[in-house]
Structure formats: C-alpha cells, structure tokens
Amino acid sequence: MDRVIFHCDLNSFYASVELLSHPELRHRPVAVCGDPNSRHGIILAKNEPAKAFQVKTAETIWQAKKKCPDLVLLPAHHGLYQQFSYKVNLLYQDYTDLVEPFGIDESWLDLTGTLHLFGGDPVKVADRLREEVRGRFGLTISVGVSFNKVFAKLGSDYKKPDATTVITRENFQKLVWPLPVTDLLYVGRAASRTFQQFGVRTIGDLAAFDREQLFSLLGKNGVQLHDYANGQDRTPVSPAGWRAPPKSVGNGYTFPQDLQGREEIREGIVQLSSQVAARLRKCGMKCQGVSLAIRDPNFQNVSRQTRLDTPTSLTREVTRAAMDLADSFWNMSSPVRAITVTAIYLVPASEVGAQMDLFFPERELKRQRLERLEDKLDAIEAKYRRKNPSKTV
C-alpha cells in the first residue's frame, strides 16, 4: 500500500502574519524586510499583490521599489513567526505524530496510519486541514498530497494560495514531468548547471536521462535525483520533535558600517566565532573545520574553508582558524560589509575521545580546562538570559 504524505506550506508566511495586525493592507502590495537604516535592506517575504509586480524574496528594497513604487514595507517580527509556526505544527499533530518541519513555514505529515480516523479520503482531510488553519490562525496553507515526500512538496508548490493538489502514481507523469527541473527538491546550482549543459530542462528530461551517466556526472546525488524524478523517493517522515544533528553551525552579520582594517575585521570575527562556538557546545558538537565568508560593499562574496587538526568547540580555536583564513585571502585594506563564520564537518562531542598528546600532554589538559571554563560561562549566560530575557551578556 502506498503511503499518504502531506506537504503543508504556509502561504506568504511572514507577510500573512504581519497582515493579521494590518487588515487594511490586505489588498495592497506588502513586503516584510529588514531595517534599511542598518543596511539589512532585503525583502524577506511578500504577499500575493506584491508578487504580481514581480517583487522577489532576497532582492534589495530599492530593486523591489523600482518594480512597485507603492510597495508597503513592514518590519520583521521573527519571534512572532516562531510562535505561529509552533502553534500550526501542534495542530498538524492532531492528525498524526509523524510531523517533520521543513523550515519555519513548511511541514511534511505522514497520515498513512491515521487517515482512516478522519474518513479515509486524503483530499477531504487536506481540505479540512486548510479550513482549520484558516479558522484558527487566519492563515492559509497549500497542501500537496502524494505517495512520497518529494512529490508532496511539488504538490504544495503546484497551486497557491490556499489549495490542495494531489499527485498520484497515475498522474505524476502528466503533472510533474513538464515542470522545470529546478523545481525538484535538492536540485541545487551545481546540478542545475550540469543539467543545462546536457539539455535537461524538465523533470521529465531528468527521469529519462541515463542513470549511469548521471552517476558519472553528479555521483550519488545524480542517482538520487533520478529516483526522485521517477517517483522513487522512500525517505520517511520523521516523528514530531525529532531533529537531525546539524551538519554545520554558522553565524553571519551585516555590519551597520563597513569594517576598515584588520583590527575591526578581527573584532567582527571574534564576536561571530564566540557565538558559533557557544552554539556548538549547546548542541553537543565539535567541528573539524571552519569556513569564512566575507562580503564587500559591492555585494561580492569570497569564502574559504580549512580543516582543523583536532575537533573543537573552543572560541579561541574557531577564532584562530577564521582569522588565519581571513589573513590568507582578504586584503585587510579593503572594506567589509558582512562576515559569516561557519563550523563545518561536525562530530558529536561524546564521540571525540580525549586524544592526549604523548609529547605535550599539558597542551591537552589545558584544552580540557578551557572547555570546562567555557561550559561554565555558557551556564552563567543562560542563567542571566532567563532572568533578563531582553538583554544580552
């Protein structure tokens, strides 16, 4: 028996939440953005009227205003979005315990074992769920219904807003195969460029492409995408509350004013590295590599990464690796608009044995003392935050 998988996508989520407080703007073009005064002038979300003017997520405010001079800009309230996301996912759990969030505004639901409790008709259940979200929260969702996760997501994207689309074994070649190959989940930029070179324009083209040649071009990822195009995705929906271990931990910041000179750049890297290391410790991970990305005032990005000799979650070691990278590729006389520090190649701290240096055992003992010290500092900061939630240490 085929599985029954829903993919639920909250339509224009950020903008829709904001419009709950501004119903008078519902029919006007609206976008949620960062604060232009702090140079976070990027469109984060937009409503349907704004989409009609081709306003796009991640473009700058001035680009959006050029397309739509009457665009209404609203500031973002990320805490509020988290609250709504949490409540909507709790509602999903009334239908099944297999609820897997995919970002803040999307979730997969596996109703294979519970559909009979709601009448057994997946379309009626999806429509009921849409009505319940609309009635309880004033938001709309698009629901894709299919026999696997990849096609369910394509279904939720197929018709928006506030719609149900069913993709079955009988109709997927008609509905899915004509779609652009870039619509398929996990087709990134590298795969897209390769597909263009070989004339793969649609998901159907990918489904018909030689499997062995795909492996030679893209490795296991190419074979996996071929399976997805042919409806052979077997990945399960994870239980509610389950989280996969992070593959990387990063922090980035766009500075109110360009950083000038090595000392200012170092200060920015120290702050970001400290946050990254604290998050590593919080999730019980250590990194075996560090990546550094720097953006200049012209929005040009340069990034490099390095491997570490010893897995770490120490602030000073993450900072040192990031600064070594900066010194290796960045002209310190050039201004810096934004920096991102990312811990990569993560391993659970519990699996990292105490590898004592036979020649310098005091070095390893010092590292262990530093780890205990930073753990204590994390505990102090967490206690302070609980007492003073609006302040930071």
Secondary structure as a PSIPRED ss2 file (coil, helix, strand):
# PSIPRED VFORMAT (PSIPRED V4.0)

   1 M C   1.000  0.000  0.000
   2 D C   1.000  0.000  0.000
   3 R C   1.000  0.000  0.000
   4 V C   1.000  0.000  0.000
   5 I E   0.000  0.000  1.000
   6 F E   0.000  0.000  1.000
   7 H E   0.000  0.000  1.000
   8 C E   0.000  0.000  1.000
   9 D E   0.000  0.000  1.000
  10 L E   0.000  0.000  1.000
  11 N C   1.000  0.000  0.000
  12 S C   1.000  0.000  0.000
  13 F H   0.000  1.000  0.000
  14 Y H   0.000  1.000  0.000
  15 A H   0.000  1.000  0.000
  16 S H   0.000  1.000  0.000
  17 V H   0.000  1.000  0.000
  18 E H   0.000  1.000  0.000
  19 L H   0.000  1.000  0.000
  20 L H   0.000  1.000  0.000
  21 S C   1.000  0.000  0.000
  22 H C   1.000  0.000  0.000
  23 P H   0.000  1.000  0.000
  24 E H   0.000  1.000  0.000
  25 L H   0.000  1.000  0.000
  26 R C   1.000  0.000  0.000
  27 H C   1.000  0.000  0.000
  28 R C   1.000  0.000  0.000
  29 P C   1.000  0.000  0.000
  30 V E   0.000  0.000  1.000
  31 A E   0.000  0.000  1.000
  32 V E   0.000  0.000  1.000
  33 C E   0.000  0.000  1.000
  34 G C   1.000  0.000  0.000
  35 D C   1.000  0.000  0.000
  36 P H   0.000  1.000  0.000
  37 N H   0.000  1.000  0.000
  38 S H   0.000  1.000  0.000
  39 R C   1.000  0.000  0.000
  40 H C   1.000  0.000  0.000
  41 G C   1.000  0.000  0.000
  42 I E   0.000  0.000  1.000
  43 I E   0.000  0.000  1.000
  44 L E   0.000  0.000  1.000
  45 A E   0.000  0.000  1.000
  46 K E   0.000  0.000  1.000
  47 N C   1.000  0.000  0.000
  48 E H   0.000  1.000  0.000
  49 P H   0.000  1.000  0.000
  50 A H   0.000  1.000  0.000
  51 K H   0.000  1.000  0.000
  52 A C   1.000  0.000  0.000
  53 F C   1.000  0.000  0.000
  54 Q C   1.000  0.000  0.000
  55 V C   1.000  0.000  0.000
  56 K C   1.000  0.000  0.000
  57 T C   1.000  0.000  0.000
  58 A C   1.000  0.000  0.000
  59 E C   1.000  0.000  0.000
  60 T E   0.000  0.000  1.000
  61 I H   0.000  1.000  0.000
  62 W H   0.000  1.000  0.000
  63 Q H   0.000  1.000  0.000
  64 A H   0.000  1.000  0.000
  65 K H   0.000  1.000  0.000
  66 K H   0.000  1.000  0.000
  67 K H   0.000  1.000  0.000
  68 C C   1.000  0.000  0.000
  69 P C   1.000  0.000  0.000
  70 D C   1.000  0.000  0.000
  71 L C   1.000  0.000  0.000
  72 V E   0.000  0.000  1.000
  73 L E   0.000  0.000  1.000
  74 L E   0.000  0.000  1.000
  75 P E   0.000  0.000  1.000
  76 A C   1.000  0.000  0.000
  77 H C   1.000  0.000  0.000
  78 H H   0.000  1.000  0.000
  79 G H   0.000  1.000  0.000
  80 L H   0.000  1.000  0.000
  81 Y H   0.000  1.000  0.000
  82 Q H   0.000  1.000  0.000
  83 Q H   0.000  1.000  0.000
  84 F H   0.000  1.000  0.000
  85 S H   0.000  1.000  0.000
  86 Y H   0.000  1.000  0.000
  87 K H   0.000  1.000  0.000
  88 V H   0.000  1.000  0.000
  89 N H   0.000  1.000  0.000
  90 L H   0.000  1.000  0.000
  91 L H   0.000  1.000  0.000
  92 Y H   0.000  1.000  0.000
  93 Q C   1.000  0.000  0.000
  94 D C   1.000  0.000  0.000
  95 Y C   1.000  0.000  0.000
  96 T C   1.000  0.000  0.000
  97 D C   1.000  0.000  0.000
  98 L C   1.000  0.000  0.000
  99 V E   0.000  0.000  1.000
 100 E E   0.000  0.000  1.000
 101 P E   0.000  0.000  1.000
 102 F C   1.000  0.000  0.000
 103 G C   1.000  0.000  0.000
 104 I C   1.000  0.000  0.000
 105 D C   1.000  0.000  0.000
 106 E E   0.000  0.000  1.000
 107 S E   0.000  0.000  1.000
 108 W E   0.000  0.000  1.000
 109 L E   0.000  0.000  1.000
 110 D E   0.000  0.000  1.000
 111 L C   1.000  0.000  0.000
 112 T C   1.000  0.000  0.000
 113 G C   1.000  0.000  0.000
 114 T C   1.000  0.000  0.000
 115 L H   0.000  1.000  0.000
 116 H H   0.000  1.000  0.000
 117 L H   0.000  1.000  0.000
 118 F H   0.000  1.000  0.000
 119 G C   1.000  0.000  0.000
 120 G C   1.000  0.000  0.000
 121 D C   1.000  0.000  0.000
 122 P H   0.000  1.000  0.000
 123 V H   0.000  1.000  0.000
 124 K H   0.000  1.000  0.000
 125 V H   0.000  1.000  0.000
 126 A H   0.000  1.000  0.000
 127 D H   0.000  1.000  0.000
 128 R H   0.000  1.000  0.000
 129 L H   0.000  1.000  0.000
 130 R H   0.000  1.000  0.000
 131 E H   0.000  1.000  0.000
 132 E H   0.000  1.000  0.000
 133 V H   0.000  1.000  0.000
 134 R H   0.000  1.000  0.000
 135 G H   0.000  1.000  0.000
 136 R H   0.000  1.000  0.000
 137 F H   0.000  1.000  0.000
 138 G C   1.000  0.000  0.000
 139 L C   1.000  0.000  0.000
 140 T C   1.000  0.000  0.000
 141 I E   0.000  0.000  1.000
 142 S E   0.000  0.000  1.000
 143 V E   0.000  0.000  1.000
 144 G E   0.000  0.000  1.000
 145 V E   0.000  0.000  1.000
 146 S E   0.000  0.000  1.000
 147 F C   1.000  0.000  0.000
 148 N C   1.000  0.000  0.000
 149 K H   0.000  1.000  0.000
 150 V H   0.000  1.000  0.000
 151 F H   0.000  1.000  0.000
 152 A H   0.000  1.000  0.000
 153 K H   0.000  1.000  0.000
 154 L H   0.000  1.000  0.000
 155 G H   0.000  1.000  0.000
 156 S H   0.000  1.000  0.000
 157 D H   0.000  1.000  0.000
 158 Y H   0.000  1.000  0.000
 159 K C   1.000  0.000  0.000
 160 K C   1.000  0.000  0.000
 161 P C   1.000  0.000  0.000
 162 D C   1.000  0.000  0.000
 163 A C   1.000  0.000  0.000
 164 T E   0.000  0.000  1.000
 165 T E   0.000  0.000  1.000
 166 V E   0.000  0.000  1.000
 167 I C   1.000  0.000  0.000
 168 T C   1.000  0.000  0.000
 169 R C   1.000  0.000  0.000
 170 E C   1.000  0.000  0.000
 171 N C   1.000  0.000  0.000
 172 F H   0.000  1.000  0.000
 173 Q H   0.000  1.000  0.000
 174 K H   0.000  1.000  0.000
 175 L H   0.000  1.000  0.000
 176 V C   1.000  0.000  0.000
 177 W C   1.000  0.000  0.000
 178 P C   1.000  0.000  0.000
 179 L C   1.000  0.000  0.000
 180 P E   0.000  0.000  1.000
 181 V H   0.000  1.000  0.000
 182 T H   0.000  1.000  0.000
 183 D H   0.000  1.000  0.000
 184 L C   1.000  0.000  0.000
 185 L C   1.000  0.000  0.000
 186 Y C   1.000  0.000  0.000
 187 V C   1.000  0.000  0.000
 188 G C   1.000  0.000  0.000
 189 R H   0.000  1.000  0.000
 190 A H   0.000  1.000  0.000
 191 A H   0.000  1.000  0.000
 192 S H   0.000  1.000  0.000
 193 R H   0.000  1.000  0.000
 194 T H   0.000  1.000  0.000
 195 F H   0.000  1.000  0.000
 196 Q H   0.000  1.000  0.000
 197 Q H   0.000  1.000  0.000
 198 F C   1.000  0.000  0.000
 199 G C   1.000  0.000  0.000
 200 V C   1.000  0.000  0.000
 201 R C   1.000  0.000  0.000
 202 T E   0.000  0.000  1.000
 203 I H   0.000  1.000  0.000
 204 G H   0.000  1.000  0.000
 205 D H   0.000  1.000  0.000
 206 L H   0.000  1.000  0.000
 207 A H   0.000  1.000  0.000
 208 A H   0.000  1.000  0.000
 209 F C   1.000  0.000  0.000
 210 D C   1.000  0.000  0.000
 211 R H   0.000  1.000  0.000
 212 E H   0.000  1.000  0.000
 213 Q H   0.000  1.000  0.000
 214 L H   0.000  1.000  0.000
 215 F H   0.000  1.000  0.000
 216 S H   0.000  1.000  0.000
 217 L H   0.000  1.000  0.000
 218 L H   0.000  1.000  0.000
 219 G C   1.000  0.000  0.000
 220 K H   0.000  1.000  0.000
 221 N H   0.000  1.000  0.000
 222 G H   0.000  1.000  0.000
 223 V H   0.000  1.000  0.000
 224 Q H   0.000  1.000  0.000
 225 L H   0.000  1.000  0.000
 226 H H   0.000  1.000  0.000
 227 D H   0.000  1.000  0.000
 228 Y H   0.000  1.000  0.000
 229 A H   0.000  1.000  0.000
 230 N C   1.000  0.000  0.000
 231 G C   1.000  0.000  0.000
 232 Q C   1.000  0.000  0.000
 233 D C   1.000  0.000  0.000
 234 R C   1.000  0.000  0.000
 235 T C   1.000  0.000  0.000
 236 P C   1.000  0.000  0.000
 237 V C   1.000  0.000  0.000
 238 S C   1.000  0.000  0.000
 239 P C   1.000  0.000  0.000
 240 A C   1.000  0.000  0.000
 241 G C   1.000  0.000  0.000
 242 W C   1.000  0.000  0.000
 243 R C   1.000  0.000  0.000
 244 A C   1.000  0.000  0.000
 245 P C   1.000  0.000  0.000
 246 P C   1.000  0.000  0.000
 247 K C   1.000  0.000  0.000
 248 S C   1.000  0.000  0.000
 249 V E   0.000  0.000  1.000
 250 G E   0.000  0.000  1.000
 251 N E   0.000  0.000  1.000
 252 G E   0.000  0.000  1.000
 253 Y E   0.000  0.000  1.000
 254 T E   0.000  0.000  1.000
 255 F E   0.000  0.000  1.000
 256 P E   0.000  0.000  1.000
 257 Q E   0.000  0.000  1.000
 258 D E   0.000  0.000  1.000
 259 L E   0.000  0.000  1.000
 260 Q C   1.000  0.000  0.000
 261 G H   0.000  1.000  0.000
 262 R H   0.000  1.000  0.000
 263 E H   0.000  1.000  0.000
 264 E H   0.000  1.000  0.000
 265 I H   0.000  1.000  0.000
 266 R H   0.000  1.000  0.000
 267 E H   0.000  1.000  0.000
 268 G H   0.000  1.000  0.000
 269 I H   0.000  1.000  0.000
 270 V H   0.000  1.000  0.000
 271 Q H   0.000  1.000  0.000
 272 L H   0.000  1.000  0.000
 273 S H   0.000  1.000  0.000
 274 S H   0.000  1.000  0.000
 275 Q H   0.000  1.000  0.000
 276 V H   0.000  1.000  0.000
 277 A H   0.000  1.000  0.000
 278 A H   0.000  1.000  0.000
 279 R H   0.000  1.000  0.000
 280 L H   0.000  1.000  0.000
 281 R H   0.000  1.000  0.000
 282 K H   0.000  1.000  0.000
 283 C C   1.000  0.000  0.000
 284 G C   1.000  0.000  0.000
 285 M E   0.000  0.000  1.000
 286 K E   0.000  0.000  1.000
 287 C E   0.000  0.000  1.000
 288 Q E   0.000  0.000  1.000
 289 G E   0.000  0.000  1.000
 290 V E   0.000  0.000  1.000
 291 S E   0.000  0.000  1.000
 292 L E   0.000  0.000  1.000
 293 A E   0.000  0.000  1.000
 294 I E   0.000  0.000  1.000
 295 R E   0.000  0.000  1.000
 296 D C   1.000  0.000  0.000
 297 P C   1.000  0.000  0.000
 298 N C   1.000  0.000  0.000
 299 F C   1.000  0.000  0.000
 300 Q C   1.000  0.000  0.000
 301 N E   0.000  0.000  1.000
 302 V E   0.000  0.000  1.000
 303 S E   0.000  0.000  1.000
 304 R E   0.000  0.000  1.000
 305 Q E   0.000  0.000  1.000
 306 T E   0.000  0.000  1.000
 307 R E   0.000  0.000  1.000
 308 L E   0.000  0.000  1.000
 309 D E   0.000  0.000  1.000
 310 T E   0.000  0.000  1.000
 311 P E   0.000  0.000  1.000
 312 T E   0.000  0.000  1.000
 313 S C   1.000  0.000  0.000
 314 L C   1.000  0.000  0.000
 315 T H   0.000  1.000  0.000
 316 R H   0.000  1.000  0.000
 317 E H   0.000  1.000  0.000
 318 V H   0.000  1.000  0.000
 319 T H   0.000  1.000  0.000
 320 R H   0.000  1.000  0.000
 321 A H   0.000  1.000  0.000
 322 A H   0.000  1.000  0.000
 323 M H   0.000  1.000  0.000
 324 D H   0.000  1.000  0.000
 325 L H   0.000  1.000  0.000
 326 A H   0.000  1.000  0.000
 327 D H   0.000  1.000  0.000
 328 S H   0.000  1.000  0.000
 329 F H   0.000  1.000  0.000
 330 W C   1.000  0.000  0.000
 331 N C   1.000  0.000  0.000
 332 M C   1.000  0.000  0.000
 333 S C   1.000  0.000  0.000
 334 S C   1.000  0.000  0.000
 335 P C   1.000  0.000  0.000
 336 V E   0.000  0.000  1.000
 337 R E   0.000  0.000  1.000
 338 A E   0.000  0.000  1.000
 339 I E   0.000  0.000  1.000
 340 T E   0.000  0.000  1.000
 341 V E   0.000  0.000  1.000
 342 T E   0.000  0.000  1.000
 343 A E   0.000  0.000  1.000
 344 I E   0.000  0.000  1.000
 345 Y E   0.000  0.000  1.000
 346 L E   0.000  0.000  1.000
 347 V E   0.000  0.000  1.000
 348 P E   0.000  0.000  1.000
 349 A H   0.000  1.000  0.000
 350 S H   0.000  1.000  0.000
 351 E H   0.000  1.000  0.000
 352 V C   1.000  0.000  0.000
 353 G C   1.000  0.000  0.000
 354 A C   1.000  0.000  0.000
 355 Q C   1.000  0.000  0.000
 356 M C   1.000  0.000  0.000
 357 D C   1.000  0.000  0.000
 358 L C   1.000  0.000  0.000
 359 F C   1.000  0.000  0.000
 360 F C   1.000  0.000  0.000
 361 P H   0.000  1.000  0.000
 362 E H   0.000  1.000  0.000
 363 R H   0.000  1.000  0.000
 364 E H   0.000  1.000  0.000
 365 L H   0.000  1.000  0.000
 366 K H   0.000  1.000  0.000
 367 R H   0.000  1.000  0.000
 368 Q H   0.000  1.000  0.000
 369 R H   0.000  1.000  0.000
 370 L H   0.000  1.000  0.000
 371 E H   0.000  1.000  0.000
 372 R H   0.000  1.000  0.000
 373 L H   0.000  1.000  0.000
 374 E H   0.000  1.000  0.000
 375 D H   0.000  1.000  0.000
 376 K H   0.000  1.000  0.000
 377 L H   0.000  1.000  0.000
 378 D H   0.000  1.000  0.000
 379 A H   0.000  1.000  0.000
 380 I H   0.000  1.000  0.000
 381 E H   0.000  1.000  0.000
 382 A H   0.000  1.000  0.000
 383 K H   0.000  1.000  0.000
 384 Y H   0.000  1.000  0.000
 385 R H   0.000  1.000  0.000
 386 R H   0.000  1.000  0.000
 387 K H   0.000  1.000  0.000
 388 N C   1.000  0.000  0.000
 389 P C   1.000  0.000  0.000
 390 S C   1.000  0.000  0.000
 391 K C   1.000  0.000  0.000
 392 T C   1.000  0.000  0.000
 393 V C   1.000  0.000  0.000
